[in-house]
Structure formats: C-alpha cells, structure tokens
Amino acid sequence: MSLSDKHPLFVYGSGPDPLVIIAGGLIFDTGEAERTFFYRCQDRFLTYAALLGWQTLFFAASEDHVARYQKLIRDLAARFAEISEATGLFGMKTIKEPLFVLLDVETLAVRPSQRLTARLSEAALARSVSHGVALNQISPSYARFLASLDVMFSTLGIATNWPLAQAQTDAEQAMRLQDKAAYTEMVRQAKLAEARHLPTAIINEADLRGVPDWLALTAIFKAQTSTPATSGLFLKTNRNTSGNVSARFDSAGFSDSKDALLAALSRDAAIDRETLKQKAAELAAEVAANPALCDHAFAPDVLAELVKEQALMRRDLAFLLQPDLHRGPEKSRPIGLGVSYMITDTGAQRFGLNAQMYTDAARMHFLGPYFGPEVESFCDAGMLADCAALADHIARSGYRGPINFDLILDRAGCYRFVHDCNPRLTGIFPTLAVKWGIVGDDEVSVMSSGYRGEVVLPSLAPKLTTLQAAGLLLTRAQSRGVVLLPNLSAPQGYDLHVVGYPLEEALALLAPGGAITTALGQAVMRLKL
C-alpha cells in the first residue's frame, strides 16, 4: 500500500514507508519566500512526522548546520518524551532524526552529509529510499531536487526508481492551479459552480496603477462581472498563498489604500542597491532568529542575490478584484471554511472539512483550523456538492494529489468560493497529524493555534502540572484537553492543540482570560489570541 492510500501526499514510489519531505516548495516558486526557506520551513513539521512514524529528509546548509540540527533535535526529543511521560499519549513514538542532505543555497546542488554517509548501513534508511519519496507540496524546484536526489542516492548504491517524469508533470499542474487568474479563467470556461464563486475581475499592475479613483475601480469591476460594487472591494495577487499582498478599497479610503499597496508592490519588486541592502539585512535577521540556522553565516552578497531573485519573481503580477466580505453578520457560523480532497486515478476523495478561525474580522490574523463533527452543519445547501464538482473537474484535467478550496461566508449567509485553489496539503496538516497520530477518531474535534512554536515555555513541567490540575490536559485518562507539542522553529517553542471541545467552547478557552490562557499565564509570549 502506497502512503498516498493512507495520507494525502504526493507520492513517487509504491512502497509503504517512503522518505517524507514536508516543506514549502510552492511558497518559494511563487516568489513568497527566498532560498533560505528551503531550510527554515521544514523545521515546523518534524514533531508531526514523528506522530505518524515518518522518516523525513532535511536539507542543511553545511556540516555545522547538521550538527546544530542534531543538538536541537535531541532537545526536541527530550521535550517530546517529557510530554509523553506526563500524558501517555505518544506510546512508543519517538522523534526520528531526519536524513540530512547538504543543499548549496547558491547553486542548489545536493550532496550527502557525513551523517547520511555514516547511516548508509541502516536497513530502514535504505528501505525508505527504495520505497519512494512523499511530499506535502510539489513544485518545479522540488521536482528538480528529486531528480538530483535520485542521482545522489544512485551514486551511493541505493536504487530509487522514483517516477521523476510524474513529479515534473505534477509540479507543472500545481503551478497552473495555484495561479488565481488561471483558476478564474478555468472556472469561467467550464462554467463551474458559477453562482458560488464570487464575481471576480482581473487587472494587471500597469492598469491598476492607472486607476484614478474609486469610481473608476468600480467601473472596471462592473464591466468584467456585470455586478455593481455596492460597498468595498478586496484585491489580492494571483500568485500569493498567504494573502500578504492585498488591499481593501472603498470610497472613503481609496487613495490611501492604493498608495499603500503600490508602495508595497514597488518595494517587493525593487532591485536597486539600497533596497537590496535593506532586504538582505532583514533576511539576515530572520535567519539569525531561526534556532537551527542562527550560527550559519551567509555572506551579505549571497543574501542580496537571494532577495534579488525573489524580487524578480514578484513582477508581472495579476490581481483579482472581488467584493469585500470581511464584515459578515453571522456569529454562529465561522467566517471561513476549507474543503480538501485527495485526487488519484480513481477520483477525488474528500479528506478534510474545517472551519478557519481568525482573531480579527478582517481575516488577517489566522488562529488555526478547527475540525469537528458540527462543521458539516455549517455548510449551506449545495456547498459540498459544488466542491465535489470542482474537484472532479480538476481530476479530469489530469491533476493528481491533495487540493484545497477556501470559502468565505457572505452577507446572505452563503459560503462562497474566493478563487483560492491550493494544490497542496495545506497548513491543516499539523491538525490532521494530531487527529491521525493521537486522537484516531474522526468524530473528536481538534482546534490548532499555530505550528511555528508560538507558545514559548521556558519551563514545561509546571505548565503541564497546572493544566492537569485544571482538568485541561489531554491524557490517556482525560479524553479532552490541551496537547502541547514541541517545535524546532522557536527556542523553547510549542504548538497548542485543543482536543474534544465544541467550537465555541474551544474558542472561549483560548480567548484572553480563558481557562487555557490563564493556566499558561505569561508563558504565552508569541501566541496572538
């Protein structure tokens, strides 16, 4: 049985226990991140891979980076074991050391680390490589990495037989589907769930810069959609998975919103010497804040080249213009839903239906996904049928792998597609890993509040004791409560998951002054609730 038969991943190989790479290939290839992201993104997910028993592969910048990783992973494993002993949740599961491959940030060439070479005699390692490789995201960069890894392992005497041509095809399909403008055109031509998709106009950057006022913007929107803009309009780029480059327009604040957006776009794409120097300094600060990379000194000119490459990828953008729905009236239903499918040769199978929880009405600060039995009751009539039809159409187009659609609640109480098609296993993966690896019951709810180590606990044991005394710690004997999981992304950082509570109760526990935040106290240094 292939891993894709059990979990929604891109799998290249037919064995049951392949290598697993959980990272952000599409994030890089769309220009949202630069090359150090190849190292920094993978840190977030090692604990979740451990819950599922996966053997991961990590890229490292140098042998010193590998040694730093080993030290941090020993600490991670100790914290994981401490939680396991206190709760009994993890059984025999342990943090597996990744397979370390050296990746040159300038040339993107790969070679085996000394640690990898020393482990070649391990039968389990060779078995994982021969079973294949699985990824949460596939992109052109990672398809090239797979080809390079295939050559590297063959040189080391380990046969892979990975279907690399399929990986390249999947990468091309993923890049096409993530482009919101291309997706919009696909929906229009196929006439897919037209009433559920928000009316959407597409405008390029040159035309956007030439729009003089609010009335002109609304005229463009009406000309393309035959829909008047009765209130505000929301604008986002076609190549952006996180909404970092976006703007809200209305009659009162048009000029200010436009000026702020254009300034951000200009800086994103700028490659003049002074701007690159500033961006390189900002990137150096981000690298220094990463626990595993903080001792690795990238030369300033190297960082400048990385941010220049990213800037060039942020040019020639298109923009989607849609009605602004951020002031939805309902409090009893979540403002956003996500629906996820795994598409294989046998069709599209839904594996995820979750509420998307935000800390603000503008949906700029994402709290995390919520999975629970009541989520399906939030869906309005025909919503899931429309999602299934969309997934089936994409399956017929040849795409294979996980895919996600986002929907937002409109003022009439209907969930609407917002032209966000995510051809990857999205940020719901940590929550699903908790469900699959700890809970094991689809009917038990799980809410997550981050996967980057946002909860900082310099001393873990007292907090576990406090949570347990308050009846808030999930254990083998306590069927609902908090799960804390250690994360490599932040010093003494943990991720927080709330298991077994209905949505409103979980939100109340996490709210300022709620029982969970009170129990954790001042230790919650980075969690924004």
C-alpha atoms as one frame of an Amber mdcrd trajectory, in Angstrom:
protein
   0.000   0.000   0.000   1.367   3.402  -1.005   1.475   6.204   1.577  -0.945
   8.166  -0.639  -3.540   5.469   0.051  -3.396   6.429   3.742  -2.465  10.108
   3.722  -2.993  12.958   1.207   0.542  13.401  -0.150   2.309  13.477  -3.485
   3.965  10.047  -3.516   6.609   8.902  -6.004   7.150   5.199  -5.420   4.974
   2.287  -4.378   6.403   1.204  -1.037   4.554   1.680   2.268   7.295   3.626
   4.089   8.929   6.192   1.786  11.051   9.161   2.721   8.894  12.199   3.503
   9.658  15.845   2.735   7.329  18.321   4.435   8.284  21.793   3.248   7.126
  24.792   1.198   8.092  24.319  -2.431   5.160  26.268  -3.841   5.828  29.105
  -1.399   9.282  29.542  -2.932   8.284  29.037  -6.556   5.549  31.672  -6.334
   8.026  34.241  -5.007   6.687  34.420  -1.464   9.954  33.210   0.027  13.631
  33.080  -0.875  16.021  30.128  -0.812  16.743  30.006   2.933  13.105  28.940
   3.210  14.234  25.523   1.969  15.890  25.144   5.370  13.561  27.143   7.593
  10.171  25.756   6.551  10.986  22.093   7.237  11.689  22.839  10.926   7.989
  23.321  11.651   6.869  19.780  10.957   9.313  17.259  12.435   7.185  16.540
  15.506   4.121  15.928  13.347   6.077  13.499  11.188   7.043  11.693  14.412
   3.380  11.286  15.348   2.899   9.435  12.065   6.114   7.413  12.193   7.575
   9.031   9.080  11.259   9.111   8.120  11.886  12.664   6.952  14.575  14.207
   4.767  16.033  17.597   5.729  18.204  19.939   3.691  21.141  21.524   5.518
  23.424  24.380   4.521  26.626  22.843   5.917  28.023  20.140   8.168  27.877
  22.635  11.044  24.199  23.139  10.279  23.707  19.360  10.524  25.468  19.310
  13.893  23.296  22.172  15.112  20.197  20.292  13.959  21.304  17.165  15.818
  21.698  19.121  19.056  18.293  20.800  18.676  16.608  17.512  17.761  17.994
  15.852  20.889  16.378  18.643  22.911  13.167  18.301  20.883  13.128  14.561
  21.534  13.614  15.104  25.265  10.697  17.547  25.406   8.561  15.156  23.352
   9.418  12.332  25.769   8.584  14.537  28.783   5.122  15.234  27.379   4.668
  11.567  26.520   5.532  10.522  30.081   3.157  13.095  31.566   0.238  12.261
  29.278   0.739   8.739  27.948  -0.357   9.987  24.529   2.510   9.019  22.263
   3.090   5.380  23.159   6.337   4.141  21.604   6.597   7.048  19.148   9.839
   8.996  19.140  11.388  11.839  17.167  13.255  10.276  14.250  16.405  12.029
  13.149  15.932  13.255   9.569  18.103  12.106   6.735  20.407  15.108   6.207
  21.302  16.181   2.678  23.552  19.175   2.060  21.975  21.806  -0.214  24.105
  24.638  -1.600  21.971  27.761  -1.340  23.699  29.387  -4.329  23.829  26.504
  -6.827  21.038  24.327  -5.355  23.335  21.326  -5.794  22.843  18.460  -3.343
  25.349  16.051  -1.820  25.275  13.590   1.061  26.129  14.862   4.519  28.706
  12.990   6.567  25.866  11.897   8.818  23.961  10.422   5.860  27.048   8.535
   4.698  27.526   7.155   8.213  23.946   5.869   8.242  24.004   4.065   4.914
  24.276   0.718   6.673  20.899   1.210   8.366  18.458  -1.139   6.681  15.456
   1.059   7.488  17.059   4.033   5.743  17.782   2.155   2.525  14.269   0.695
   2.652  12.662   4.148   2.915  14.667   5.435  -0.054  13.748   2.417  -2.166
  10.078   2.726  -1.182   9.884   6.202  -2.706   9.517   9.791  -1.600   6.390
  11.655  -0.449   5.795  15.409  -0.259   3.097  17.737   1.025   3.832  20.104
  -1.873   5.345  19.582  -5.288   6.755  22.450  -7.327   9.310  22.877 -10.119
  12.111  23.434  -7.595  11.298  20.301  -5.641  10.859  18.256  -8.806  14.441
  19.249  -9.666  15.548  18.365  -6.129  14.013  14.912  -6.528  15.976  14.378
  -9.754  19.185  15.438  -8.004  18.452  13.220  -5.008  17.779  10.310  -7.331
  21.260  10.706  -8.825  22.840  11.156  -5.378  21.288   8.008  -3.935  22.170
   6.002  -7.056  25.788   7.122  -6.671  25.658   5.907  -3.078  24.464   2.494
  -4.257  20.787   2.860  -3.296  18.295   2.304  -6.118  15.281   4.614  -6.069
  13.179   4.006  -9.191  11.276   7.202  -8.425   8.871   8.223 -11.251  10.513
  11.605 -11.854   8.547  12.413 -15.007   5.328  12.229 -12.984   6.802  14.570
 -10.381   7.618  17.107 -13.096   4.107  16.831 -14.533   2.549  17.258 -11.086
   4.728  20.310 -10.442   3.573  21.951 -13.657  -0.067  21.202 -12.817   0.331
  22.610  -9.310   1.851  25.848 -10.601  -1.020  26.239 -13.057  -3.708  25.651
 -10.454  -2.212  27.914  -7.794  -2.352  30.867 -10.208  -5.591  32.511  -9.194
  -6.018  34.249 -12.544  -5.645  30.954 -14.436  -8.036  29.302 -11.998 -10.581
  32.076 -12.580 -10.379  31.551 -16.323 -10.772  27.785 -15.879 -13.926  28.277
 -13.802 -15.388  30.677 -16.349 -14.739  28.442 -19.334 -16.054  25.310 -17.639
 -18.955  27.178 -16.000 -18.174  25.516 -12.662 -20.383  26.441  -9.704 -20.723
  29.931 -11.150 -23.225  31.135  -8.566 -20.978  30.084  -5.690 -17.857  31.779
  -6.990 -17.544  35.415  -6.041 -17.770  37.734  -9.040 -14.146  38.436  -9.881
 -12.391  40.913 -12.150  -8.752  40.572 -13.185  -6.488  43.574 -13.598  -2.769
  43.845 -14.288  -0.387  46.043 -12.337   0.028  48.698 -15.039  -3.740  49.178
 -15.288  -4.079  49.175 -11.508  -1.539  51.965 -11.216  -3.561  53.982 -13.705
  -6.878  53.756 -11.840  -7.537  57.329 -10.663 -10.313  56.873  -8.131 -12.917
  54.627  -6.533 -15.493  55.160  -9.281 -13.027  54.074 -11.946 -12.192  50.931
  -9.984 -15.866  50.039  -9.580 -16.382  50.615 -13.319 -13.651  48.070 -14.114
 -15.224  45.588 -11.728 -18.721  46.048 -13.171 -17.517  45.854 -16.777 -15.972
  42.412 -16.192 -18.534  40.924 -13.804 -21.807  42.713 -14.636 -22.058  43.251
 -10.873 -22.114  46.675  -9.216 -19.724  47.231  -6.302 -22.210  48.161  -3.588
 -19.659  48.519  -0.798 -15.968  47.662  -0.607 -13.718  45.690  -2.928 -10.920
  43.328  -1.956  -7.817  42.961  -4.120  -5.227  40.171  -3.991  -2.461  38.925
  -6.257  -2.719  35.883  -8.474   0.466  34.337  -7.032   0.106  34.541  -3.297
  -0.911  31.736  -0.944  -0.990  33.688   2.308  -2.683  36.972   1.427   0.362
  39.040   2.386  -0.078  41.362  -0.603  -3.670  42.513  -0.585  -5.789  45.620
  -0.111  -9.307  46.695   0.726 -10.820  49.594  -1.201 -13.861  51.742  -0.557
 -14.973  55.229  -1.494 -13.588  56.870   1.637 -10.105  55.350   1.765  -9.326
  54.607  -1.879  -6.274  56.846  -2.244  -4.629  55.733   0.982  -5.249  52.057
   0.231  -3.923  52.380  -3.300  -0.823  54.287  -2.215  -0.003  51.723   0.475
  -0.495  48.810  -1.913   1.600  50.309  -4.707   4.370  51.181  -2.269   4.428
  47.572  -1.063   4.443  46.230  -4.640   7.245  48.573  -5.647   9.388  47.555
  -2.714   8.687  43.853  -3.317   9.943  44.131  -6.890  12.767  46.639  -6.325
  16.337  45.554  -7.080  18.207  48.824  -6.609  21.318  48.610  -4.478  19.946
  50.340  -1.385  16.708  48.346  -1.295  18.560  45.059  -1.762  20.879  46.023
   1.092  17.875  46.660   3.345  16.154  43.436   2.311  19.350  41.454   2.836
  19.642  42.888   6.343  16.024  41.910   7.062  16.674  38.408   5.784  19.820
  38.155   7.906  17.682  38.984  10.960  15.180  36.267  10.019  17.979  33.727
   9.606  19.514  34.768  12.936  16.146  34.178  14.634  15.994  30.590  13.354
  17.314  28.214  16.041  18.951  25.858  13.554  20.418  28.484  11.200  21.410
  31.153  13.722  25.074  30.058  13.745  25.340  29.849   9.966  26.839  32.986
   8.437  25.518  33.662   4.943  27.637  36.306   3.229  25.797  39.645   2.737
  26.289  39.464  -1.029  24.745  35.977  -1.070  21.696  37.196   0.835  21.442
  40.151  -1.546  21.339  37.758  -4.510  18.640  35.676  -2.809  16.349  38.641
  -2.210  17.063  39.918  -5.736  15.911  36.593  -7.171  12.767  36.824  -5.080
  12.126  40.413  -6.180  12.304  39.422  -9.837   9.711  36.715  -9.148   7.368
  39.332  -7.684   6.995  41.154 -11.000   4.343  40.859 -13.696   1.607  40.051
 -11.227  -2.086  39.993 -11.993  -4.702  40.962  -9.416  -8.121  39.621  -8.540
 -10.775  42.159  -7.573 -13.719  40.840  -5.567 -16.479  42.066  -3.241 -15.142
  42.557   0.264 -16.864  40.063   2.559 -14.929  40.694   5.761 -17.917  42.169
   7.584 -20.104  39.054   7.597 -23.036  39.394  10.025 -23.253  35.867  11.453
 -21.588  34.977  14.737 -22.913  31.425  14.962 -21.017  30.196  11.887 -17.313
  30.579  11.127 -16.402  33.187   8.545 -14.300  30.725   6.570 -14.358  27.048
   5.632 -11.751  24.893   3.949 -12.547  21.774   1.951  -9.747  19.379   0.955
  -9.626  16.445  -1.454  -7.118  13.791  -2.433  -7.225  13.224  -6.184  -5.997
   9.891  -7.514  -6.635   7.839 -10.634  -9.846   6.605  -9.026 -11.245  10.107
  -8.499 -11.496  12.807  -5.832 -11.992  11.807  -2.202 -12.711  14.428   0.454
 -10.425  14.134   3.485 -10.869  17.495   5.168 -13.690  19.875   6.082 -12.623
  22.510   8.560 -13.587  25.869   9.951 -10.970  28.580   9.535 -10.618  30.637
  12.675  -9.273  34.191  12.733  -8.525  36.578  15.559  -9.877  39.593  13.655
 -12.836  40.389  11.420 -10.549  41.365   8.545  -9.140  37.807   8.408  -5.538
  38.994   8.556  -4.505  37.012  11.651  -5.162  33.296  11.252  -5.671  31.434
  14.537  -5.892  27.953  13.072  -8.192  25.285  11.648 -10.956  23.550  13.564
 -12.095  20.022  12.724 -15.234  18.795  14.434 -18.448  16.896  13.746 -20.518
  20.091  13.712 -18.588  21.699  10.839 -20.691  19.956   8.210 -23.800  21.533
   9.729 -22.355  24.978   8.952 -22.403  24.259   5.209 -25.289  25.758   3.265
 -27.318  23.724   0.796 -25.338  22.541  -2.201 -21.950  23.690  -0.936 -20.312
  20.287  -0.656 -21.802  19.200  -3.988 -20.255  22.274  -5.624 -16.890  21.481
  -4.020 -17.071  17.885  -5.250 -17.907  19.024  -8.790 -14.916  21.350  -8.769
 -12.593  18.601  -7.522 -13.941  16.168 -10.119 -13.285  18.672 -12.920  -9.707
  19.170 -11.751  -9.277  15.393 -11.554 -10.389  15.106 -15.192  -7.811  17.730
 -16.150  -5.066  15.307 -15.061  -4.069  16.724 -11.675  -3.133  14.132  -9.038
  -2.519  14.953  -5.384  -4.063  16.898  -2.485  -6.036  20.048  -3.210  -7.910
  22.555  -1.083 -10.599  25.159  -1.689 -11.320  28.128   0.591 -14.797  29.571
   1.067 -15.914  32.741   2.866 -19.341  33.475   4.361 -21.150  36.260   2.524
 -23.703  38.676   3.922 -26.571  36.474   2.745 -25.305  33.524   4.782 -23.873
  31.574   1.831 -20.323  30.260   1.678 -18.644  31.492  -1.499 -15.559  30.341
  -3.376 -12.974  33.133  -3.324 -10.828  31.686  -6.158  -8.272  30.271  -3.707
  -7.336  26.863  -5.058  -4.439  25.338  -3.139  -2.864  22.341  -4.934  -1.036
  21.014  -1.872  -1.569  19.657   1.600  -2.095  22.991   3.323  -1.484  24.262
   6.846  -4.168  21.890   8.113  -1.503  19.158   8.141  -0.451  19.660  11.797
  -4.074  19.448  12.935  -4.647  16.332  10.851  -1.448  14.784  12.225  -2.843
  15.258  15.744  -6.102  13.616  14.641  -4.336  10.748  12.856  -1.462  10.241
  15.270  -3.039  10.936  18.677  -6.830  11.110  18.563  -7.600   8.437  15.983
 -11.313   9.280  15.859 -12.852  11.457  13.148 -15.724  12.406  15.447 -13.430
  14.017  18.051 -12.826  17.719  17.440  -9.379  19.314  17.195  -8.524  23.014
  17.033  -4.983  24.219  16.428  -3.455  27.601  17.128  -0.276  27.620  15.092
   2.553  25.339  14.021   5.630  27.557  14.405   6.275  27.224  18.141   4.160
  30.256  19.057   3.706  29.159  22.677   7.036  29.716  24.431   7.511  27.772
  27.668  10.905  28.152  29.331   9.797  25.561  31.895   7.470  22.855  30.643
   6.783  20.660  33.688   4.992  23.301  35.836   2.676  24.162  32.945   1.778
  20.521  32.383   1.030  20.218  36.112  -1.130  23.358  36.072  -3.070  22.211
  33.025  -3.623  18.773  34.520  -4.790  20.207  37.848  -7.305  22.354  35.964
  -8.594  19.342  34.029  -7.257  20.866  30.804  -4.500  18.428  29.813  -5.304
  15.691  27.313  -4.044  12.359  28.622  -4.891   8.709  28.103  -7.251   9.052
  31.060  -8.555  12.558  30.217 -10.499  12.449  26.952 -10.372  16.153  26.196
  -7.913  18.923  26.806  -4.734  20.564  25.531  -1.973  18.870  23.568   1.368
  20.701  23.654   3.877  19.652  21.007   7.493  20.871  20.858   8.564  22.707
  17.722  12.016  23.323  16.236  11.039  26.736  14.847  11.359  28.699  18.091
  13.562  28.360  21.179  11.506  26.556  23.845   8.563  26.800  21.462   5.444
  24.635  21.465   2.322  24.283  19.375  -1.031  24.169  21.112  -3.930  21.961
  20.044  -7.301  21.745  21.805  -8.959  18.341  21.574 -12.526  17.269  22.330
 -14.328  20.616  22.690 -17.103  22.063  20.524 -16.057  25.118  18.541 -17.478
  27.841  20.753 -16.113  26.222  23.901 -12.661  25.828  22.366 -12.632  29.480
  21.340 -13.644  30.543  24.837 -10.809  28.501  26.358  -8.285  30.203  24.065
  -9.664  33.730  24.414  -7.870  36.304  26.590  -8.808  35.395  30.145  -9.933
  31.925  29.063  -9.025  28.876  31.095  -6.166  27.750  28.835  -4.518  31.156
  28.527  -4.919  31.645  32.278  -3.302  28.286  33.009  -0.377  29.030  30.700
  -0.091  32.586  32.044   2.747  34.836  30.990   4.462  31.942  29.262   2.349
  32.610  26.157   4.785  35.049  24.651   4.043  34.822  20.930   0.527  33.430
  20.698  -1.825  36.128  19.409  -5.318  35.412  20.695
